[in-house]
Amino acid sequence: MASKELREPTFLVLAALANGPQHGYALMQSIQESTQGEVTLRPGTLYTALDRLTADGLITVTGEEIVDGRPRRYYDLTEEGGARLTEAVDRMEARARAARTALASRRRTREVTA
């Protein structure tokens, strides 16, 4: 049975963690860079997603340190999180292929009727 589709913030967090363990602020930067600035996760959105993903077993806390008097937690993908990310990527790639095929077909149809 296929897994439930991932929401964009969840997908982006898992995709950023595919590069290895990161702390929250680094995740926000990674996501902003990977989307060429199109997506900026606010701290509330990010930490809500991190808490949910941890509770769901898709990521895990791998370490914690104190920086400037504040705790900095590092997160990483679990095997299950990597599998869910792979499923999501495969699903998106299949949808993109179908859309490209439809667009190409539409172009060919327009060329024939023109």
Protein Blocks (a to p, Z undefined) as FASTA:
>chain_A
ZZddddfklmmmmmmmmnopcdfklmmmmmmmmnnomaccdfklmmmmmmmmmmnopacc
fbdcdeehiacddddddfklmmmmmmmmmmmmmmmmmmmmmmmmmmmmmmmmZZ
